[in-house]
Amino acid sequence: MAESKSLKQLKRERMTAKQRFSRLANSVMKSCKKMSADELMEAFNKVVLDADKVLEANEEVEIAWLEELEHVSTPKESMRDDIKRTVEECEQKLDDVEHFVQKVLWGNFGNSELTVALEAAEKECKRLSMSQPGLKLEVYELMLNHLEGLVKAAKEAVFRWSRWISDAERPDFQQRMRNIESLLPELISGKADLLQAKLEHNGSSDATLPPPPAIKLRPTALPRFDGNRRNFYLWKKEWEALQKQGEPTGSKETFSLPFPEKGLLAENDLKEFPVIMMILEVTANAGQKIGTLIDLASDTNYITHEAAAAAGYKEITSDYSDVEIANLGERR
């Protein structure tokens, strides 16, 4: 446990604290006109900390003196006066520094900064309230966002300089800030009126438009042949199943429907039947992917095997099988 200090040691420490506080206070008062606002605020905070140290040291002296009174029959009243005088001198010195710093800070920096911030917010409030009836919603929103930024800047300025505002001007600045804050909610509510008018206008114009489709269909993905022989028959089966889902192309229902006659087919008394084409993705020498259509070795009149059988055409054997024909596309 640390040993308790004697009254003499505590008085010596108090004297050291008083000297440090006095030197710093005099230095700030002498050079404050050459400092910026932030530097002056920081210097004043240091003066306040040194003043607190003086008062703490004085309290320790008072406690040690009261303990010593218990062992002394005739206490020294001069010590009581010395303790009281130290408190009064420290507080008076601190008040003098604060008054001097306030005069410099408010006169050189705070008054102009706070006045500009409040005037900007007040002018924008007045401008927006007068222009509101003839503005579009988008323009009003832009101006309102700008106003909210100015009001925020004004609040920050009031908070920054609230300690340094002179007593004579304080009520006026506070009232101006309250007026701005009370007007801002009314301007924000004006946005709802413009939005309502826009919705009503859009509703009347949308009434003449046809309603949007209730169901959105996605296009069916076509099956692709990857060139693997084992997958050819699976691909062919998926393709034929896909044909039967839509319009009759290659299905049995097709042969009972009349087909329109066109061009050379009509002249030669021929009918045009649906065609099954194979879609194959081929890799070129340069590495590009090229989409290729393979007609499955049909002749000039492209028809399906089912259509040929139904028409009674004779089957001609090809030198290639179906799988080999599919692989031709890969070599092409």
DRENDO-1510 file (C-alpha; in Angstrom, 1 decimal, always signed):
<recs>
REC; n; res; u; v; w
REC; 1; MET; +0.0; +0.0; +0.0 .
REC; 2; ALA; +1.4; +3.4; -1.0 .
REC; 3; GLU; +2.3; +5.8; +1.9 .
REC; 4; SER; +0.1; +8.8; +2.4 .
REC; 5; LYS; +1.6; +12.1; +1.5 .
REC; 6; SER; +2.2; +14.8; +4.0 .
REC; 7; LEU; +0.4; +18.1; +4.0 .
REC; 8; LYS; +3.6; +19.9; +2.9 .
REC; 9; GLN; +4.0; +17.6; -0.1 .
REC; 10; LEU; +0.4; +18.1; -1.2 .
REC; 11; LYS; +0.7; +21.8; -1.0 .
REC; 12; ARG; +3.9; +21.7; -3.1 .
REC; 13; GLU; +2.0; +19.6; -5.8 .
REC; 14; ARG; -0.9; +22.0; -5.7 .
REC; 15; MET; +1.5; +24.9; -6.3 .
REC; 16; THR; +3.0; +23.1; -9.3 .
REC; 17; ALA; -0.5; +22.5; -10.8 .
REC; 18; LYS; -1.5; +26.2; -10.2 .
REC; 19; GLN; +1.7; +27.4; -12.0 .
REC; 20; ARG; +1.1; +25.1; -15.0 .
REC; 21; PHE; -2.5; +26.2; -15.2 .
REC; 22; SER; -1.7; +29.9; -15.0 .
REC; 23; ARG; +1.1; +29.6; -17.7 .
REC; 24; LEU; -1.2; +27.8; -20.2 .
REC; 25; ALA; -4.1; +30.2; -19.6 .
REC; 26; ASN; -2.0; +33.2; -20.2 .
REC; 27; SER; -0.5; +31.7; -23.3 .
REC; 28; VAL; -4.0; +31.0; -24.8 .
REC; 29; MET; -5.2; +34.5; -24.1 .
REC; 30; LYS; -2.1; +36.0; -25.6 .
REC; 31; SER; -2.1; +34.0; -28.9 .
REC; 32; CYS; -5.8; +33.0; -29.4 .
REC; 33; LYS; -6.3; +35.6; -32.2 .
REC; 34; LYS; -3.7; +33.8; -34.3 .
REC; 35; MET; -5.3; +30.4; -33.9 .
REC; 36; SER; -8.0; +28.7; -36.1 .
REC; 37; ALA; -11.3; +27.7; -34.6 .
REC; 38; ASP; -10.4; +24.1; -34.0 .
REC; 39; GLU; -7.0; +25.0; -32.5 .
REC; 40; LEU; -8.6; +27.5; -30.2 .
REC; 41; MET; -11.2; +25.0; -29.0 .
REC; 42; GLU; -8.5; +22.4; -28.4 .
REC; 43; ALA; -6.4; +24.8; -26.4 .
REC; 44; PHE; -9.3; +25.8; -24.3 .
REC; 45; ASN; -10.0; +22.2; -23.5 .
REC; 46; LYS; -6.5; +21.8; -22.2 .
REC; 47; VAL; -6.9; +24.8; -20.0 .
REC; 48; VAL; -10.1; +23.2; -18.5 .
REC; 49; LEU; -8.1; +20.0; -17.8 .
REC; 50; ASP; -5.4; +21.9; -16.0 .
REC; 51; ALA; -8.0; +23.8; -14.0 .
REC; 52; ASP; -9.5; +20.5; -12.9 .
REC; 53; LYS; -6.1; +19.3; -11.8 .
REC; 54; VAL; -5.6; +22.4; -9.6 .
REC; 55; LEU; -9.0; +21.8; -8.0 .
REC; 56; GLU; -8.2; +18.1; -7.4 .
REC; 57; ALA; -4.9; +19.0; -5.8 .
REC; 58; ASN; -6.6; +21.6; -3.6 .
REC; 59; GLU; -9.2; +19.0; -2.4 .
REC; 60; GLU; -6.3; +16.6; -1.4 .
REC; 61; VAL; -4.7; +19.5; +0.5 .
REC; 62; GLU; -8.0; +20.1; +2.3 .
REC; 63; ILE; -8.5; +16.4; +3.2 .
REC; 64; ALA; -4.9; +16.2; +4.6 .
REC; 65; TRP; -5.5; +19.4; +6.6 .
REC; 66; LEU; -8.7; +18.1; +8.1 .
REC; 67; GLU; -7.0; +14.9; +9.2 .
REC; 68; GLU; -4.2; +17.0; +10.8 .
REC; 69; LEU; -6.8; +19.0; +12.8 .
REC; 70; GLU; -7.7; +15.9; +14.7 .
REC; 71; HIS; -4.3; +15.9; +16.4 .
REC; 72; VAL; -4.0; +19.7; +16.8 .
REC; 73; SER; -5.8; +21.6; +19.5 .
REC; 74; THR; -5.6; +25.1; +17.9 .
REC; 75; PRO; -6.1; +24.7; +14.1 .
REC; 76; LYS; -4.8; +27.4; +11.7 .
REC; 77; GLU; -7.6; +29.4; +10.2 .
REC; 78; SER; -5.2; +30.7; +7.6 .
REC; 79; MET; -5.1; +27.3; +5.9 .
REC; 80; ARG; -8.9; +27.3; +5.5 .
REC; 81; ASP; -8.7; +30.7; +3.8 .
REC; 82; ASP; -5.9; +29.5; +1.6 .
REC; 83; ILE; -8.0; +26.6; +0.3 .
REC; 84; LYS; -11.0; +28.8; -0.4 .
REC; 85; ARG; -8.9; +31.4; -2.1 .
REC; 86; THR; -7.3; +28.8; -4.4 .
REC; 87; VAL; -10.8; +27.7; -5.6 .
REC; 88; GLU; -11.9; +31.2; -6.2 .
REC; 89; GLU; -8.7; +32.2; -8.1 .
REC; 90; CYS; -8.9; +29.1; -10.3 .
REC; 91; GLU; -12.5; +29.5; -11.2 .
REC; 92; GLN; -12.0; +33.2; -11.9 .
REC; 93; LYS; -9.0; +32.6; -14.1 .
REC; 94; LEU; -11.0; +29.9; -16.1 .
REC; 95; ASP; -13.9; +32.3; -16.5 .
REC; 96; ASP; -11.6; +35.0; -17.9 .
REC; 97; VAL; -10.1; +32.6; -20.4 .
REC; 98; GLU; -13.5; +31.3; -21.5 .
REC; 99; HIS; -14.9; +34.8; -21.9 .
REC; 100; PHE; -11.9; +35.8; -24.0 .
REC; 101; VAL; -12.0; +32.6; -26.1 .
REC; 102; GLN; -15.8; +33.0; -26.7 .
REC; 103; LYS; -15.3; +36.5; -27.9 .
REC; 104; VAL; -12.7; +35.4; -30.5 .
REC; 105; LEU; -14.4; +32.2; -31.6 .
REC; 106; TRP; -17.9; +33.7; -32.0 .
REC; 107; GLY; -16.7; +37.0; -33.5 .
REC; 108; ASN; -14.3; +35.5; -36.0 .
REC; 109; PHE; -15.8; +32.2; -36.9 .
REC; 110; GLY; -19.1; +31.1; -35.3 .
REC; 111; ASN; -21.3; +34.0; -36.0 .
REC; 112; SER; -20.7; +34.0; -39.8 .
REC; 113; GLU; -20.8; +30.2; -40.1 .
REC; 114; LEU; -24.1; +29.8; -38.2 .
REC; 115; THR; -25.7; +32.7; -40.0 .
REC; 116; VAL; -24.9; +31.4; -43.4 .
REC; 117; ALA; -26.2; +27.9; -42.6 .
REC; 118; LEU; -29.5; +29.2; -41.2 .
REC; 119; GLU; -30.0; +31.6; -44.1 .
REC; 120; ALA; -29.5; +28.9; -46.7 .
REC; 121; ALA; -32.0; +26.6; -45.0 .
REC; 122; GLU; -34.5; +29.4; -44.6 .
REC; 123; LYS; -34.3; +30.6; -48.2 .
REC; 124; GLU; -34.7; +27.0; -49.5 .
REC; 125; CYS; -37.7; +26.5; -47.3 .
REC; 126; LYS; -39.4; +29.6; -48.6 .
REC; 127; ARG; -38.5; +28.8; -52.3 .
REC; 128; LEU; -39.9; +25.3; -52.0 .
REC; 129; SER; -43.1; +26.3; -50.3 .
REC; 130; MET; -43.8; +29.0; -53.0 .
REC; 131; SER; -43.0; +26.7; -55.9 .
REC; 132; GLN; -44.8; +23.6; -54.7 .
REC; 133; PRO; -48.1; +23.9; -56.7 .
REC; 134; GLY; -46.5; +24.0; -60.1 .
REC; 135; LEU; -43.7; +21.5; -59.7 .
REC; 136; LYS; -43.6; +17.9; -60.9 .
REC; 137; LEU; -43.0; +15.1; -58.4 .
REC; 138; GLU; -39.5; +14.4; -59.5 .
REC; 139; VAL; -38.4; +18.0; -59.3 .
REC; 140; TYR; -40.0; +18.4; -55.9 .
REC; 141; GLU; -38.2; +15.4; -54.6 .
REC; 142; LEU; -34.9; +16.8; -55.8 .
REC; 143; MET; -35.5; +20.1; -54.1 .
REC; 144; LEU; -36.7; +18.5; -51.0 .
REC; 145; ASN; -33.6; +16.3; -50.7 .
REC; 146; HIS; -31.5; +19.4; -51.1 .
REC; 147; LEU; -33.4; +21.2; -48.4 .
REC; 148; GLU; -33.0; +18.3; -46.0 .
REC; 149; GLY; -29.3; +18.5; -46.5 .
REC; 150; LEU; -29.3; +22.2; -45.7 .
REC; 151; VAL; -31.4; +21.6; -42.6 .
REC; 152; LYS; -29.0; +18.9; -41.4 .
REC; 153; ALA; -26.0; +21.3; -42.0 .
REC; 154; ALA; -27.8; +24.0; -40.0 .
REC; 155; LYS; -28.4; +21.6; -37.1 .
REC; 156; GLU; -24.7; +20.6; -37.1 .
REC; 157; ALA; -23.7; +24.3; -37.0 .
REC; 158; VAL; -26.0; +25.0; -34.1 .
REC; 159; PHE; -24.6; +22.1; -32.2 .
REC; 160; ARG; -21.0; +23.1; -32.9 .
REC; 161; TRP; -21.4; +26.7; -31.8 .
REC; 162; SER; -24.1; +26.3; -29.1 .
REC; 163; ARG; -21.5; +26.8; -26.3 .
REC; 164; TRP; -19.9; +29.9; -27.9 .
REC; 165; ILE; -23.1; +31.8; -29.0 .
REC; 166; SER; -23.3; +35.1; -27.2 .
REC; 167; ASP; -26.1; +35.4; -24.6 .
REC; 168; ALA; -27.7; +38.3; -26.4 .
REC; 169; GLU; -28.0; +36.4; -29.8 .
REC; 170; ARG; -28.8; +33.0; -28.5 .
REC; 171; PRO; -32.6; +33.3; -28.3 .
REC; 172; ASP; -32.8; +34.6; -31.9 .
REC; 173; PHE; -30.7; +31.7; -33.4 .
REC; 174; GLN; -32.6; +29.1; -31.4 .
REC; 175; GLN; -36.0; +30.5; -32.6 .
REC; 176; ARG; -34.8; +30.5; -36.3 .
REC; 177; MET; -33.8; +26.9; -36.0 .
REC; 178; ARG; -37.1; +25.9; -34.5 .
REC; 179; ASN; -39.0; +27.6; -37.3 .
REC; 180; ILE; -37.0; +25.7; -39.9 .
REC; 181; GLU; -37.7; +22.4; -38.1 .
REC; 182; SER; -41.4; +23.1; -37.9 .
REC; 183; LEU; -41.7; +23.9; -41.6 .
REC; 184; LEU; -39.8; +20.9; -42.9 .
REC; 185; PRO; -42.5; +18.3; -42.0 .
REC; 186; GLU; -45.1; +20.4; -43.9 .
REC; 187; LEU; -42.9; +20.4; -47.0 .
REC; 188; ILE; -42.4; +16.6; -46.7 .
REC; 189; SER; -46.2; +16.1; -46.5 .
REC; 190; GLY; -46.5; +18.1; -49.7 .
REC; 191; LYS; -44.7; +15.3; -51.5 .
REC; 192; ALA; -47.7; +13.1; -50.8 .
REC; 193; ASP; -50.1; +15.5; -52.5 .
REC; 194; LEU; -48.0; +15.5; -55.7 .
REC; 195; LEU; -47.6; +11.7; -55.6 .
REC; 196; GLN; -51.4; +11.3; -55.3 .
REC; 197; ALA; -52.0; +13.6; -58.3 .
REC; 198; LYS; -49.5; +11.6; -60.3 .
REC; 199; LEU; -51.1; +8.3; -59.5 .
REC; 200; GLU; -54.5; +9.7; -60.4 .
REC; 201; HIS; -53.2; +10.9; -63.7 .
REC; 202; ASN; -51.5; +7.6; -64.5 .
REC; 203; GLY; -54.6; +5.7; -63.5 .
REC; 204; SER; -56.8; +7.6; -66.0 .
REC; 205; SER; -54.3; +7.1; -68.8 .
REC; 206; ASP; -53.8; +3.4; -68.0 .
REC; 207; ALA; -57.6; +2.8; -68.2 .
REC; 208; THR; -57.5; +2.9; -72.0 .
REC; 209; LEU; -54.7; +0.4; -72.3 .
REC; 210; PRO; -55.4; -3.3; -72.6 .
REC; 211; PRO; -54.7; -5.4; -69.5 .
REC; 212; PRO; -51.4; -7.2; -69.3 .
REC; 213; PRO; -51.4; -10.9; -70.0 .
REC; 214; ALA; -52.1; -13.0; -66.9 .
REC; 215; ILE; -49.9; -15.8; -68.0 .
REC; 216; LYS; -46.4; -15.5; -69.4 .
REC; 217; LEU; -45.2; -18.5; -71.3 .
REC; 218; ARG; -41.5; -19.3; -71.8 .
REC; 219; PRO; -40.2; -20.7; -75.1 .
REC; 220; THR; -39.6; -24.4; -75.0 .
REC; 221; ALA; -35.9; -25.3; -75.1 .
REC; 222; LEU; -35.0; -27.5; -78.1 .
REC; 223; PRO; -33.1; -30.7; -77.4 .
REC; 224; ARG; -29.6; -30.7; -78.7 .
REC; 225; PHE; -27.5; -33.7; -80.0 .
REC; 226; ASP; -24.1; -33.7; -78.4 .
REC; 227; GLY; -22.4; -35.9; -81.0 .
REC; 228; ASN; -22.3; -39.0; -78.8 .
REC; 229; ARG; -23.6; -42.1; -80.6 .
REC; 230; ARG; -25.2; -43.5; -77.5 .
REC; 231; ASN; -27.2; -40.4; -77.0 .
REC; 232; PHE; -28.6; -40.2; -80.6 .
REC; 233; TYR; -31.7; -42.3; -80.1 .
REC; 234; LEU; -32.5; -40.5; -76.8 .
REC; 235; TRP; -32.2; -37.2; -78.6 .
REC; 236; LYS; -34.4; -38.4; -81.4 .
REC; 237; LYS; -37.0; -39.6; -79.0 .
REC; 238; GLU; -37.1; -36.2; -77.1 .
REC; 239; TRP; -37.4; -34.4; -80.4 .
REC; 240; GLU; -40.4; -36.5; -81.6 .
REC; 241; ALA; -42.0; -36.0; -78.2 .
REC; 242; LEU; -41.5; -32.2; -78.4 .
REC; 243; GLN; -43.2; -32.2; -81.9 .
REC; 244; LYS; -46.3; -33.8; -80.6 .
REC; 245; GLN; -46.7; -31.1; -77.9 .
REC; 246; GLY; -47.3; -28.2; -80.3 .
REC; 247; GLU; -48.8; -27.9; -83.8 .
REC; 248; PRO; -48.9; -31.2; -85.7 .
REC; 249; THR; -45.6; -31.5; -87.4 .
REC; 250; GLY; -44.6; -35.0; -88.2 .
REC; 251; SER; -47.3; -36.6; -86.0 .
REC; 252; LYS; -50.1; -38.9; -87.2 .
REC; 253; GLU; -52.7; -36.1; -87.1 .
REC; 254; THR; -50.8; -34.3; -89.9 .
REC; 255; PHE; -51.7; -36.7; -92.6 .
REC; 256; SER; -55.5; -36.1; -92.1 .
REC; 257; LEU; -55.0; -32.3; -92.6 .
REC; 258; PRO; -55.0; -30.6; -96.1 .
REC; 259; PHE; -51.7; -29.0; -96.9 .
REC; 260; PRO; -51.6; -25.8; -99.0 .
REC; 261; GLU; -50.1; -26.2; -102.5 .
REC; 262; LYS; -47.3; -23.8; -103.5 .
REC; 263; GLY; -45.1; -23.2; -106.4 .
REC; 264; LEU; -43.5; -26.1; -108.2 .
REC; 265; LEU; -45.1; -28.6; -105.9 .
REC; 266; ALA; -48.6; -27.5; -107.1 .
REC; 267; GLU; -47.5; -27.6; -110.7 .
REC; 268; ASN; -46.4; -31.2; -110.4 .
REC; 269; ASP; -49.4; -32.3; -108.4 .
REC; 270; LEU; -47.2; -32.9; -105.2 .
REC; 271; LYS; -47.9; -32.3; -101.6 .
REC; 272; GLU; -45.5; -30.7; -99.1 .
REC; 273; PHE; -45.0; -32.6; -95.9 .
REC; 274; PRO; -43.3; -31.6; -92.6 .
REC; 275; VAL; -39.6; -32.1; -92.2 .
REC; 276; ILE; -37.5; -33.2; -89.2 .
REC; 277; MET; -34.1; -31.5; -89.1 .
REC; 278; MET; -31.3; -32.3; -86.7 .
REC; 279; ILE; -29.7; -29.4; -84.9 .
REC; 280; LEU; -26.0; -29.9; -84.1 .
REC; 281; GLU; -23.5; -27.6; -82.5 .
REC; 282; VAL; -20.2; -28.0; -84.4 .
REC; 283; THR; -16.8; -26.8; -83.2 .
REC; 284; ALA; -14.8; -25.1; -86.0 .
REC; 285; ASN; -11.0; -25.2; -86.4 .
REC; 286; ALA; -10.6; -21.8; -84.7 .
REC; 287; GLY; -12.7; -23.0; -81.7 .
REC; 288; GLN; -16.0; -21.2; -82.6 .
REC; 289; LYS; -19.3; -22.9; -81.9 .
REC; 290; ILE; -21.4; -23.1; -85.2 .
REC; 291; GLY; -25.0; -24.2; -85.3 .
REC; 292; THR; -25.6; -26.8; -88.1 .
REC; 293; LEU; -28.8; -28.2; -89.6 .
REC; 294; ILE; -28.6; -31.8; -90.9 .
REC; 295; ASP; -31.4; -33.1; -93.1 .
REC; 296; LEU; -31.0; -36.8; -92.2 .
REC; 297; ALA; -30.0; -37.6; -95.8 .
REC; 298; SER; -33.3; -36.6; -97.4 .
REC; 299; ASP; -33.7; -35.8; -101.1 .
REC; 300; THR; -34.7; -32.5; -102.7 .
REC; 301; ASN; -38.3; -33.0; -101.4 .
REC; 302; TYR; -37.7; -33.0; -97.6 .
REC; 303; ILE; -40.1; -35.2; -95.8 .
REC; 304; THR; -40.1; -37.4; -92.7 .
REC; 305; HIS; -39.9; -41.1; -92.7 .
REC; 306; GLU; -43.4; -41.3; -91.3 .
REC; 307; ALA; -44.7; -39.1; -94.0 .
REC; 308; ALA; -43.0; -41.2; -96.7 .
REC; 309; ALA; -44.4; -44.4; -95.3 .
REC; 310; ALA; -47.9; -42.9; -95.2 .
REC; 311; ALA; -47.6; -41.7; -98.8 .
REC; 312; GLY; -46.5; -45.2; -99.9 .
REC; 313; TYR; -43.0; -44.2; -101.0 .
REC; 314; LYS; -40.4; -46.9; -101.4 .
REC; 315; GLU; -37.5; -46.8; -98.9 .
REC; 316; ILE; -34.1; -46.5; -100.4 .
REC; 317; THR; -31.2; -48.0; -98.4 .
REC; 318; SER; -28.4; -45.5; -97.7 .
REC; 319; ASP; -24.8; -46.3; -97.3 .
REC; 320; TYR; -24.9; -44.6; -93.9 .
REC; 321; SER; -26.8; -45.5; -90.8 .
REC; 322; ASP; -28.7; -42.9; -88.8 .
REC; 323; VAL; -25.9; -42.6; -86.2 .
REC; 324; GLU; -23.3; -42.3; -88.9 .
REC; 325; ILE; -25.3; -39.5; -90.6 .
REC; 326; ALA; -25.5; -37.7; -87.3 .
REC; 327; ASN; -21.8; -37.9; -87.0 .
REC; 328; LEU; -21.3; -36.4; -90.4 .
REC; 329; GLY; -22.3; -33.0; -89.0 .
REC; 330; GLU; -19.4; -33.1; -86.6 .
REC; 331; ARG; -16.9; -33.7; -89.4 .
REC; 332; ARG; -18.5; -31.0; -91.5 .
</recs>
